[in-house]
Amino acid sequence: MDPEARDRRHEEYDYWRYEGRDWRWFEHILVRMRAVPPVLDVGAGLGLFTECCAKHHIRAIALELSRQGTAAIASRRLAVVRGDLWQPFPFRDDAFGSALAHHVLEHVPAEREDRVLREIRRVLRPGGFLFVVSPNPYNPGARDDVDHVNLFTAHELFRKLRGAGFRKVSLGTNYWRPVWESLFRLGRIGPFVSGALWKIAPIDRFAGTSSAMAWK
């Protein structure tokens, strides 16, 4: 193991942005993902998605580096493994049915991103899948966080996942940012319109996030 390759920057991390959230914030992610257990929560932060899975009786394991995150997860009696995403994952091949990387890859230097994606693929079972979500560089505020060192569009994400060996990649999880909201208030119809527009015109510039489902 090369000690210079360790992610020392994230051994300590301030999760201030999660203030006021609990596991219920991730319910829409769990519904969209249709997680297959066991689930790997990659870069789990405070483990809110891991907890969401547990609340729905879905076995999940959090993989997290920061001392703050691992302590918070363990304090809620959730399964957590302290691990560095820049290093080989501490799991055997074909161990998981699905994985989530929710706002993780933007914190990984671009030159190490392929290694992370290949490790996720390695620990997935044949037919297992990854749901990945990151900020779209066209989205206002995507660069506000100085820790966002690696931004990419939805179609760039597609190419990265295929390059990492995933056999099938779908960008159907994306949606248009509601650019019309300042003029029109569509309420509950808004998300359906956003999703339909992406399917009709999958334009990176208007995507709300850069997200994808990828199958091993």
C-alpha positions as CSV (number, residue, x, y, z in Angstrom):
1,M,0.0,0.0,0.0
2,D,1.5,3.3,-1.0
3,P,1.1,5.7,2.0
4,E,1.3,8.7,-0.3
5,A,-1.9,7.5,-2.0
6,R,-4.0,7.7,1.1
7,D,-6.9,10.2,1.3
8,R,-5.7,12.2,4.3
9,R,-8.0,15.1,3.5
10,H,-11.1,13.2,4.4
11,E,-9.9,11.4,7.6
12,E,-11.6,14.3,9.3
13,Y,-14.7,16.0,7.8
14,D,-17.3,18.5,8.8
15,Y,-20.8,17.3,7.9
16,W,-22.4,20.6,8.5
17,R,-24.5,20.3,5.3
18,Y,-26.4,17.4,6.8
19,E,-27.7,19.5,9.7
20,G,-31.5,19.0,10.1
21,R,-31.6,15.9,7.9
22,D,-32.4,12.4,9.0
23,W,-32.7,9.0,7.3
24,R,-36.1,10.0,5.8
25,W,-34.3,12.4,3.5
26,F,-33.0,9.3,1.6
27,E,-36.3,7.6,1.1
28,H,-36.8,9.0,-2.4
29,I,-33.3,7.7,-3.3
30,L,-34.1,4.3,-2.0
31,V,-37.4,4.1,-3.9
32,R,-35.7,5.3,-7.1
33,M,-32.8,2.9,-6.6
34,R,-34.8,-0.2,-5.8
35,A,-31.8,-1.5,-3.8
36,V,-30.9,-5.1,-3.8
37,P,-29.3,-6.4,-0.6
38,P,-26.7,-6.4,0.6
39,V,-26.2,-2.7,-0.2
40,L,-22.9,-0.9,-0.1
41,D,-23.2,2.8,0.9
42,V,-20.0,4.2,-0.6
43,G,-18.6,7.2,1.2
44,A,-21.5,7.0,3.6
45,G,-21.0,10.3,5.5
46,L,-23.2,10.1,8.6
47,G,-24.8,6.9,7.3
48,L,-28.3,8.3,6.7
49,F,-28.8,6.1,3.6
50,T,-27.5,3.1,5.5
51,E,-30.0,3.9,8.3
52,C,-32.8,4.3,5.7
53,C,-32.1,0.9,4.4
54,A,-32.2,-0.5,7.9
55,K,-35.5,1.1,8.6
56,H,-36.9,-0.7,5.5
57,H,-35.3,-4.0,6.6
58,I,-32.7,-4.0,3.8
59,R,-29.2,-5.1,4.8
60,A,-26.7,-2.4,4.2
61,I,-23.0,-1.6,5.1
62,A,-21.5,1.8,5.2
63,L,-18.0,2.4,3.9
64,E,-16.7,5.7,5.3
65,L,-13.3,7.2,6.1
66,S,-13.9,10.1,8.4
67,R,-13.7,9.7,12.1
68,Q,-16.8,11.9,12.5
69,G,-18.8,9.8,10.1
70,T,-17.8,6.4,11.3
71,A,-18.4,7.4,14.9
72,A,-21.9,8.7,14.1
73,I,-22.8,5.6,12.2
74,A,-21.6,3.2,14.9
75,S,-23.4,5.2,17.6
76,R,-26.7,4.2,15.9
77,R,-25.7,0.5,15.8
78,L,-25.4,0.4,12.0
79,A,-22.9,-1.7,10.1
80,V,-19.9,0.4,9.2
81,V,-16.4,-0.3,7.9
82,R,-13.8,2.4,8.1
83,G,-12.1,2.5,4.7
84,D,-10.3,4.8,2.3
85,L,-11.9,4.9,-1.2
86,W,-8.5,5.5,-2.7
87,Q,-7.3,2.1,-1.5
88,P,-8.7,-1.4,-2.4
89,F,-12.1,-1.8,-0.7
90,P,-12.0,-4.2,2.3
91,F,-14.6,-6.5,0.8
92,R,-14.3,-9.7,-1.3
93,D,-15.3,-9.9,-5.0
94,D,-19.1,-10.2,-5.8
95,A,-20.1,-9.3,-2.2
96,F,-23.0,-6.8,-2.8
97,G,-26.2,-6.7,-4.7
98,S,-26.2,-3.0,-5.2
99,A,-24.3,0.2,-4.2
100,L,-24.9,3.9,-3.8
101,A,-22.4,6.6,-4.3
102,H,-24.4,9.7,-3.4
103,H,-22.4,13.0,-3.8
104,V,-19.1,11.1,-3.4
105,L,-17.2,11.2,-6.7
106,E,-17.0,15.0,-6.9
107,H,-14.7,14.7,-3.8
108,V,-12.4,12.2,-5.5
109,P,-9.5,13.6,-7.6
110,A,-10.2,12.8,-11.3
111,E,-7.0,10.7,-11.6
112,R,-8.3,8.4,-8.9
113,E,-11.9,8.2,-9.9
114,D,-11.5,5.3,-12.3
115,R,-9.9,3.2,-9.5
116,V,-12.9,3.9,-7.2
117,L,-15.4,2.9,-9.9
118,R,-13.5,-0.3,-10.7
119,E,-13.5,-1.2,-7.0
120,I,-17.2,-0.7,-6.8
121,R,-17.7,-2.9,-9.8
122,R,-15.4,-5.5,-8.3
123,V,-17.4,-5.9,-5.1
124,L,-20.8,-6.1,-6.9
125,R,-22.3,-9.4,-7.9
126,P,-22.8,-10.2,-11.6
127,G,-25.9,-8.3,-12.5
128,G,-25.5,-6.0,-9.4
129,F,-25.8,-2.3,-9.9
130,L,-24.5,1.1,-8.8
131,F,-26.6,4.2,-8.5
132,V,-24.4,7.3,-8.6
133,V,-25.3,10.9,-8.1
134,S,-23.0,13.9,-8.3
135,P,-23.5,17.7,-9.0
136,N,-23.8,18.8,-12.6
137,P,-21.1,21.4,-13.3
138,Y,-23.7,23.5,-15.1
139,N,-25.9,23.7,-12.0
140,P,-25.5,27.0,-10.1
141,G,-23.7,26.3,-6.8
142,A,-21.9,23.1,-8.0
143,R,-18.5,24.8,-7.4
144,D,-19.4,26.6,-4.2
145,D,-17.9,23.7,-2.1
146,V,-14.1,23.9,-2.4
147,D,-14.0,20.1,-1.8
148,H,-15.8,19.6,-5.2
149,V,-12.6,18.8,-7.1
150,N,-14.1,16.6,-9.8
151,L,-17.2,17.7,-11.7
152,F,-18.6,16.0,-14.8
153,T,-21.8,16.1,-16.9
154,A,-24.3,13.2,-17.1
155,H,-22.9,12.1,-20.4
156,E,-19.3,12.3,-19.1
157,L,-20.4,10.1,-16.2
158,F,-21.8,7.6,-18.8
159,R,-18.4,7.3,-20.5
160,K,-16.6,7.0,-17.1
161,L,-18.8,4.1,-16.0
162,R,-18.5,2.3,-19.3
163,G,-14.7,2.8,-19.2
164,A,-14.7,1.3,-15.7
165,G,-16.2,-1.9,-17.1
166,F,-19.9,-1.6,-16.4
167,R,-21.8,-3.4,-19.1
168,K,-24.9,-1.3,-19.1
169,V,-25.4,2.3,-18.1
170,S,-28.7,4.3,-18.0
171,L,-29.0,8.1,-17.7
172,G,-32.8,7.8,-17.1
173,T,-32.4,8.9,-13.5
174,N,-31.6,12.4,-14.6
175,Y,-34.1,15.3,-14.9
176,W,-34.2,18.8,-16.1
177,R,-33.5,21.5,-13.5
178,P,-36.9,23.4,-13.0
179,V,-35.6,26.5,-14.9
180,W,-39.2,27.6,-15.3
181,E,-40.0,27.9,-11.6
182,S,-39.4,31.7,-11.4
183,L,-42.2,32.1,-14.0
184,F,-44.5,29.1,-13.4
185,R,-45.4,27.2,-10.2
186,L,-46.2,23.6,-11.3
187,G,-46.3,22.1,-7.8
188,R,-46.4,18.3,-7.8
189,I,-46.5,18.2,-11.6
190,G,-43.0,19.8,-11.7
191,P,-40.9,16.6,-11.1
192,F,-42.9,14.7,-13.8
193,V,-42.2,17.5,-16.3
194,S,-38.5,17.6,-15.3
195,G,-38.2,13.9,-15.9
196,A,-40.1,13.9,-19.2
197,L,-38.0,16.7,-20.6
198,W,-34.8,14.8,-19.9
199,K,-36.2,11.8,-21.7
200,I,-37.2,13.9,-24.7
201,A,-34.1,16.2,-24.7
202,P,-31.2,14.8,-22.6
203,I,-29.2,18.0,-22.6
204,D,-26.4,18.1,-20.0
205,R,-26.6,21.9,-19.6
206,F,-30.2,21.6,-18.1
207,A,-29.7,18.4,-16.0
208,G,-30.5,18.8,-12.3
209,T,-27.6,16.4,-11.4
210,S,-25.2,14.0,-13.1
211,S,-26.6,10.6,-12.2
212,A,-26.7,7.1,-13.6
213,M,-27.5,3.5,-12.9
214,A,-24.8,1.1,-14.0
215,W,-24.9,-2.7,-14.1
216,K,-22.0,-5.1,-13.7
